[in-house]
């Protein structure tokens, strides 16, 4: 059997940029912001409250037509990006997207049912539940997987979120976020590296560093970057990603429930989740359960942490060449590796925030911005709904549980994630409680 090739870095040429999902998220986000600013977007359907027995009275034909138009429009929007990035997959994407949209719409409808809304169960829960119901019973069909674009939907929504959080608020909170995200992450990586190589005596060092990076930074994206930097084999990446997905699903359900049950503040809870839940999409999904402030804090902390992907990948590459492999003749990684690994959608988020801040500060800009955001917030909500359905459709617990076997890798992940949870909560409390520093400002408007 031929030796399996190591994971390779992606997007390392400027000519590849038009094929990268992160850039398309930025372009689509700004296209929607521009169209909303021109005032040519039609009204986005708002799902009404309803109760059992009165479904048809609440959901009229006009509402159904509006949802159909919205579904076709969003499918066209994302299909352009998919056609450029993935070519022939466009033909499969369009019908798959429409099914994902229908599931997202059903999750919104369930949220609005009066007996359900009384328990404050968010649409994110229903979207995740519907997706997991399919994936864990009949299984997600192959043709439907083309519409499962979790990170793409989330990244586009986060670019729109940037216009809702003005620069002054981001700058006021950035110090807190840096302390939580950047202060904890390197410690967790070093701890897991030493625990895996010295205590567990794992000989597969690329697997150790890939699991450590996935756990401490942001799951799949960080695992891919670390695997490429350490020249891990694809089977190592599969193990790391599989374990990350299992615990991501568990944590995004359990952490909001725990935070709410013990009465933790949305700010502290959001920061804790942003620093520990692996995937950006899962962080946003969990943050929704804590309200606007918890969602905003969780997203900001996770995006600050995401910036570390490039820095960590560069550091791993240098460490591998100079220490692990000790290849004096090997090519040294350049500082451009940091740029290549940087999640580009973060640039879109910041650019949207800067432009919105300039508009807000000029003349009648505040009222104009409110009108734009009234529409883009609705789009963002739909994008997150699509992402939560996609997370569920990707989460086949039977398949993912197979990655739990193997002994040492799962011990490494569980011990490392436990350490991460404890340290992140401690640092977040010290930073945000007002004991050592002034309490942070609110990020989200009430």
C-alpha positions as CSV (number, residue, x, y, z in Angstrom):
1,X,0.0,0.0,0.0
2,X,1.3,3.4,-0.9
3,X,2.3,5.7,1.9
4,X,-0.3,8.2,2.7
5,X,0.7,11.8,1.8
6,X,0.8,14.4,4.5
7,X,-1.8,17.1,4.7
8,X,-0.9,20.1,2.5
9,X,-1.5,23.8,3.1
10,X,-4.2,25.3,1.1
11,X,-4.5,28.8,-0.3
12,X,-0.8,29.6,-0.4
13,X,-0.9,31.3,-3.8
14,X,-2.4,34.7,-4.5
15,X,-4.0,33.2,-7.7
16,X,-6.0,30.9,-5.4
17,X,-7.8,33.6,-3.5
18,X,-10.8,33.8,-5.7
19,X,-11.4,30.1,-4.8
20,X,-11.2,30.5,-1.0
21,X,-14.4,30.3,1.1
22,X,-13.3,33.1,3.4
23,X,-13.0,35.7,0.6
24,X,-16.4,34.7,-0.8
25,X,-17.9,35.2,2.7
26,X,-16.5,38.7,2.7
27,X,-17.7,39.5,-0.8
28,X,-21.2,38.1,-0.3
29,X,-21.5,39.9,3.1
30,X,-20.6,43.2,1.5
31,X,-22.8,42.7,-1.5
32,X,-25.8,42.3,0.9
33,X,-24.7,45.3,2.9
34,X,-24.4,47.4,-0.3
35,X,-27.8,46.2,-1.7
36,X,-29.5,47.0,1.7
37,X,-27.9,50.4,1.7
38,X,-29.3,51.1,-1.8
39,X,-32.8,50.3,-0.5
40,X,-33.7,47.8,-3.3
41,X,-34.0,44.7,-1.2
42,X,-37.6,43.4,-0.7
43,X,-39.0,43.0,2.8
44,X,-37.7,39.7,4.3
45,X,-40.5,37.5,5.6
46,X,-41.1,37.5,9.4
47,X,-42.5,34.3,10.8
48,X,-45.4,35.0,13.2
49,X,-46.3,33.5,16.5
50,X,-48.8,30.7,16.3
51,X,-50.3,27.8,18.3
52,X,-51.4,24.3,17.6
53,X,-54.6,24.2,15.7
54,X,-54.0,27.6,14.1
55,X,-51.1,26.9,11.9
56,X,-52.8,27.7,8.6
57,X,-54.3,30.9,9.9
58,X,-50.9,32.3,11.0
59,X,-49.0,31.1,7.9
60,X,-50.7,32.7,4.9
61,X,-50.0,32.2,1.3
62,X,-48.3,35.5,1.1
63,X,-45.8,34.4,3.8
64,X,-45.2,31.2,1.9
65,X,-44.5,33.0,-1.3
66,X,-42.1,35.4,0.5
67,X,-40.2,32.4,1.9
68,X,-40.0,30.8,-1.6
69,X,-38.6,34.0,-3.0
70,X,-36.1,34.3,-0.2
71,X,-35.0,30.6,-0.6
72,X,-34.5,31.0,-4.4
73,X,-32.6,34.3,-3.9
74,X,-30.2,32.9,-1.2
75,X,-29.7,29.8,-3.3
76,X,-28.7,31.9,-6.2
77,X,-26.4,34.0,-4.1
78,X,-24.5,31.1,-2.6
79,X,-24.5,29.1,-5.8
80,X,-22.4,31.7,-7.6
81,X,-19.7,31.2,-5.0
82,X,-20.0,27.5,-5.1
83,X,-19.8,27.5,-8.9
84,X,-16.5,29.4,-8.8
85,X,-15.0,27.5,-5.9
86,X,-16.1,24.0,-6.7
87,X,-17.2,24.0,-10.4
88,X,-19.4,21.0,-11.2
89,X,-20.8,20.8,-7.6
90,X,-23.1,23.7,-8.5
91,X,-25.7,21.4,-10.0
92,X,-25.9,19.4,-6.8
93,X,-25.7,22.5,-4.5
94,X,-28.9,24.2,-5.6
95,X,-31.5,21.5,-4.7
96,X,-29.5,20.5,-1.6
97,X,-29.5,24.2,-0.4
98,X,-33.3,24.4,-0.8
99,X,-33.7,21.4,1.5
100,X,-31.4,22.9,4.1
101,X,-33.4,26.1,3.9
102,X,-36.7,24.3,4.4
103,X,-35.3,22.7,7.6
104,X,-34.1,26.1,8.8
105,X,-37.5,27.6,8.1
106,X,-39.1,24.7,10.1
107,X,-36.8,25.5,13.0
108,X,-38.0,29.1,13.0
109,X,-41.6,28.0,12.8
110,X,-41.1,25.7,15.8
111,X,-39.5,28.5,17.8
112,X,-42.5,30.7,17.2
113,X,-45.1,28.2,18.5
114,X,-46.5,29.8,21.7
115,X,-46.1,26.8,24.0
116,X,-42.5,26.3,22.8
117,X,-41.6,30.0,23.0
118,X,-42.8,30.1,26.6
119,X,-39.8,27.9,27.4
120,X,-37.5,30.2,25.4
121,X,-36.2,27.4,23.2
122,X,-34.3,29.1,20.4
123,X,-34.4,28.2,16.7
124,X,-30.7,27.1,16.9
125,X,-31.8,24.2,19.1
126,X,-34.5,23.1,16.6
127,X,-32.2,23.5,13.6
128,X,-29.5,21.4,15.2
129,X,-32.1,18.8,16.4
130,X,-33.7,18.5,12.9
131,X,-30.3,18.0,11.3
132,X,-29.2,15.4,13.8
133,X,-32.5,13.6,13.6
134,X,-31.8,13.0,9.9
135,X,-28.1,12.3,10.2
136,X,-28.6,9.8,13.1
137,X,-31.6,7.9,11.7
138,X,-31.7,7.6,7.9
139,X,-28.4,9.3,7.5
140,X,-27.6,12.4,5.5
141,X,-28.0,11.5,1.8
142,X,-24.9,12.1,-0.3
143,X,-26.7,14.5,-2.6
144,X,-27.7,16.7,0.4
145,X,-24.2,17.1,1.6
146,X,-23.5,19.7,-1.1
147,X,-25.8,22.1,0.7
148,X,-24.1,21.5,4.0
149,X,-21.7,24.5,4.1
150,X,-21.6,25.2,7.8
151,X,-18.5,27.4,7.9
152,X,-19.5,29.3,4.7
153,X,-22.9,30.3,6.1
154,X,-21.4,31.3,9.5
155,X,-18.6,33.3,8.0
156,X,-20.9,35.3,5.8
157,X,-23.2,35.9,8.7
158,X,-20.3,37.1,10.9
159,X,-19.3,39.6,8.2
160,X,-22.8,41.1,8.5
161,X,-22.5,41.0,12.3
162,X,-19.4,43.3,12.0
163,X,-21.7,46.1,10.8
164,X,-23.8,45.7,14.0
165,X,-20.8,46.0,16.4
166,X,-19.2,49.4,16.1
167,X,-15.4,49.9,16.3
168,X,-15.5,51.7,19.6
169,X,-17.1,48.7,21.3
170,X,-14.7,46.2,19.7
171,X,-11.7,48.3,20.7
172,X,-13.1,48.7,24.3
173,X,-13.5,44.9,24.6
174,X,-10.5,43.8,22.6
175,X,-8.2,43.9,25.5
176,X,-10.4,41.6,27.5
177,X,-10.8,39.3,24.5
178,X,-7.0,39.2,23.9
179,X,-6.4,38.3,27.5
180,X,-8.9,35.4,27.4
181,X,-8.2,34.0,23.9
182,X,-4.5,34.7,23.4
183,X,-3.5,34.3,27.1
184,X,-5.0,30.8,27.5
185,X,-4.4,29.2,24.0
186,X,-0.6,29.0,24.0
187,X,-0.6,27.5,27.6
188,X,-3.1,24.8,26.5
189,X,-1.1,23.9,23.5
190,X,2.1,23.5,25.5
191,X,0.3,21.6,28.2
192,X,-1.3,19.1,25.8
193,X,2.0,18.7,23.9
194,X,3.9,17.9,27.1
195,X,1.1,15.7,28.4
196,X,0.9,13.7,25.1
197,X,4.6,13.3,24.4
198,X,5.9,12.9,27.9
199,X,3.1,11.5,30.1
200,X,1.2,9.5,27.5
201,X,4.4,8.9,25.6
202,X,2.6,9.1,22.2
203,X,5.1,8.5,19.4
204,X,2.9,10.1,16.7
205,X,4.0,13.7,17.4
206,X,2.1,15.2,14.4
207,X,-1.1,13.7,15.8
208,X,-0.4,15.2,19.3
209,X,0.1,18.7,18.0
210,X,-2.9,18.5,15.7
211,X,-5.2,17.4,18.5
212,X,-3.7,20.1,20.8
213,X,-4.2,22.9,18.2
214,X,-7.8,21.8,17.4
215,X,-8.7,21.8,21.1
216,X,-7.1,25.1,22.0
217,X,-7.8,27.2,18.9
218,X,-10.9,26.5,16.7
219,X,-11.4,22.9,15.8
220,X,-11.3,21.8,12.2
221,X,-9.7,24.9,10.7
222,X,-6.9,24.9,13.2
223,X,-6.5,21.1,12.9
224,X,-6.0,21.5,9.1
225,X,-3.4,24.2,9.6
226,X,-1.5,22.3,12.3
227,X,-1.6,19.1,10.3
228,X,-0.1,20.9,7.3
229,X,2.5,22.6,9.4
230,X,3.6,19.4,11.1
231,X,3.2,17.2,7.9
232,X,0.7,15.0,9.7
233,X,-1.0,12.2,7.7
234,X,-4.6,12.5,6.6
235,X,-5.6,9.7,9.0
236,X,-4.2,11.8,11.9
237,X,-6.2,14.7,10.8
238,X,-9.3,12.5,10.6
239,X,-8.9,11.4,14.2
240,X,-8.4,15.0,15.5
241,X,-11.3,16.3,13.5
242,X,-13.6,13.4,14.6
243,X,-13.0,14.0,18.3
244,X,-13.3,17.7,17.9
245,X,-16.7,17.3,16.2
246,X,-18.0,15.0,18.9
247,X,-17.2,17.3,21.8
248,X,-18.2,20.4,19.8
249,X,-21.8,19.1,19.6
250,X,-21.8,18.0,23.2
251,X,-20.4,21.4,24.5
252,X,-22.6,23.6,22.3
253,X,-25.6,21.9,23.9
254,X,-24.4,21.5,27.5
255,X,-22.5,24.7,28.1
256,X,-25.4,27.2,27.5
257,X,-27.7,25.0,29.7
258,X,-25.1,24.9,32.5
259,X,-24.4,28.7,32.3
260,X,-28.1,29.5,32.5
261,X,-28.7,27.0,35.3
262,X,-26.0,28.4,37.6
263,X,-26.9,32.0,36.8
264,X,-23.6,33.0,35.1
265,X,-23.7,36.4,33.4
266,X,-24.1,36.3,29.6
267,X,-20.8,38.2,29.2
268,X,-18.8,35.7,31.3
269,X,-20.6,32.7,29.8
270,X,-20.1,34.0,26.2
271,X,-16.4,34.5,26.8
272,X,-16.1,31.1,28.3
273,X,-17.8,29.4,25.3
274,X,-15.9,31.6,22.8
275,X,-12.6,30.4,24.3
276,X,-13.4,26.7,24.6
277,X,-15.9,25.5,22.0
278,X,-13.9,24.4,19.0
279,X,-15.9,25.5,16.0
280,X,-16.9,29.1,15.2
281,X,-20.3,28.0,14.0
282,X,-20.9,26.1,17.2
283,X,-19.8,29.0,19.3
284,X,-22.4,31.3,17.6
285,X,-25.1,28.6,18.0
286,X,-24.3,28.3,21.7
287,X,-24.2,32.0,22.1
288,X,-27.7,32.5,20.7
289,X,-29.0,30.7,23.8
290,X,-27.5,33.4,26.0
291,X,-29.1,36.4,24.2
292,X,-27.6,39.2,22.2
293,X,-24.8,40.1,24.6
294,X,-23.7,36.5,25.1
295,X,-23.8,35.9,21.4
296,X,-21.7,39.0,20.6
297,X,-19.1,38.3,23.3
298,X,-18.8,34.6,22.3
299,X,-18.3,35.6,18.6
300,X,-15.7,38.3,19.4
301,X,-13.6,36.1,21.6
302,X,-13.7,33.3,19.1
303,X,-12.7,35.6,16.2
304,X,-9.8,37.0,18.3
305,X,-8.8,33.4,18.9
306,X,-9.1,32.5,15.2
307,X,-6.5,35.1,14.4
308,X,-4.0,32.7,16.1
309,X,-4.5,30.1,13.4
310,X,-1.8,31.7,11.3
311,X,0.5,32.5,14.1
312,X,0.2,29.0,15.6
313,X,0.7,27.3,12.3
314,X,3.8,29.4,11.6
315,X,5.1,28.6,15.1
316,X,4.5,24.8,14.6
317,X,6.3,24.9,11.3
318,X,9.3,26.6,12.8
319,X,9.3,24.2,15.8
320,X,9.1,21.2,13.5
321,X,12.0,22.2,11.3
322,X,14.3,23.3,14.1
323,X,13.4,20.9,16.9
324,X,11.2,17.9,16.1
325,X,12.6,16.9,12.7
326,X,15.9,18.8,13.1
327,X,16.4,19.1,9.4
328,X,19.0,21.8,9.0
329,X,18.7,21.6,5.2
330,X,14.9,22.0,5.2
331,X,13.2,25.1,3.9
332,X,12.3,27.6,6.6
333,X,8.7,28.8,6.7
334,X,8.3,32.5,5.8
335,X,6.3,35.0,7.8
336,X,3.9,35.0,4.9
337,X,2.6,31.8,6.3
338,X,0.8,33.9,9.0
339,X,-1.1,35.7,6.2
340,X,-1.9,32.5,4.4
341,X,-3.4,31.0,7.5
342,X,-5.2,34.1,8.7
343,X,-9.0,33.6,8.5
344,X,-9.9,36.2,5.9
345,X,-13.5,36.6,7.0
346,X,-12.2,38.3,10.1
347,X,-10.9,41.1,7.8
348,X,-14.4,41.4,6.4
349,X,-15.9,41.6,9.9
350,X,-13.5,44.4,10.9
351,X,-14.0,46.3,7.6
352,X,-17.8,46.2,8.0
353,X,-17.5,47.5,11.6
354,X,-15.2,50.3,10.5
355,X,-17.5,51.4,7.6
356,X,-20.6,51.2,9.9
357,X,-18.9,53.2,12.5
358,X,-18.0,56.0,10.0
359,X,-21.6,56.0,8.7
360,X,-23.0,56.1,12.3
361,X,-20.9,59.1,13.2
362,X,-21.9,61.2,10.2
363,X,-25.0,63.5,10.2
364,X,-28.1,61.3,10.0
365,X,-26.0,58.2,9.6
366,X,-27.4,56.5,12.7
367,X,-30.9,56.4,11.3
368,X,-29.6,55.3,7.9
369,X,-27.5,52.5,9.5
370,X,-30.5,51.3,11.5
371,X,-32.5,50.9,8.3
372,X,-29.7,48.9,6.7
373,X,-29.2,46.7,9.7
374,X,-32.9,46.0,10.0
375,X,-32.5,44.0,6.8
376,X,-29.1,42.5,7.2
377,X,-29.9,41.2,10.7
378,X,-32.6,39.2,9.2
379,X,-30.2,37.8,6.6
380,X,-27.7,37.0,9.3
381,X,-30.4,35.1,11.3
382,X,-31.2,33.0,8.2
383,X,-27.5,32.3,7.6
384,X,-27.0,31.1,11.1
385,X,-30.1,29.0,10.8
386,X,-28.7,27.3,7.7
387,X,-25.4,26.7,9.6
388,X,-27.1,25.1,12.6
389,X,-29.0,22.7,10.3
390,X,-25.7,21.9,8.6
391,X,-24.0,21.2,11.9
392,X,-26.8,18.7,12.7
393,X,-26.6,17.1,9.3
394,X,-22.8,16.7,9.7
395,X,-23.1,15.2,13.2
396,X,-23.6,11.4,12.9
397,X,-22.8,10.3,16.4
398,X,-22.4,6.6,15.4
399,X,-19.7,7.5,12.9
400,X,-18.0,10.1,15.1
401,X,-18.0,7.7,18.1
402,X,-15.7,5.4,16.1
403,X,-13.0,8.0,16.7
404,X,-13.4,7.6,20.4
405,X,-11.6,4.3,20.3
406,X,-7.8,4.1,20.3
407,X,-7.0,5.0,23.9
408,X,-4.4,7.7,24.1
409,X,-5.7,10.2,21.6
410,X,-9.1,10.4,23.4
411,X,-7.4,10.7,26.8
412,X,-5.2,13.5,25.4
413,X,-8.3,15.4,24.1
414,X,-10.4,14.9,27.3
415,X,-7.6,15.9,29.6
416,X,-6.6,18.8,27.4
417,X,-10.2,20.1,26.9
418,X,-10.8,19.8,30.7
419,X,-7.7,21.9,31.4
420,X,-8.8,24.4,28.7
421,X,-12.3,24.7,30.3
422,X,-10.9,25.3,33.8
423,X,-8.2,27.7,32.7
424,X,-10.4,29.7,30.4
425,X,-13.1,30.1,33.0
426,X,-10.6,31.3,35.6
427,X,-9.0,33.8,33.2
428,X,-12.3,35.0,31.9
429,X,-13.6,35.6,35.5
430,X,-10.5,37.4,36.5
431,X,-10.6,39.6,33.4
432,X,-14.4,40.3,33.3
433,X,-15.5,40.2,36.9
434,X,-14.3,43.7,37.8
435,X,-11.9,42.4,40.4
436,X,-8.7,43.2,38.6
437,X,-9.9,45.4,35.7
438,X,-13.0,47.6,35.1
439,X,-16.0,45.7,34.0
440,X,-16.2,45.6,30.2
441,X,-18.7,47.6,28.2
442,X,-21.8,45.9,26.6
443,X,-21.1,44.8,23.0
444,X,-24.8,44.4,22.0
445,X,-27.5,46.9,22.2
446,X,-30.4,45.8,24.4
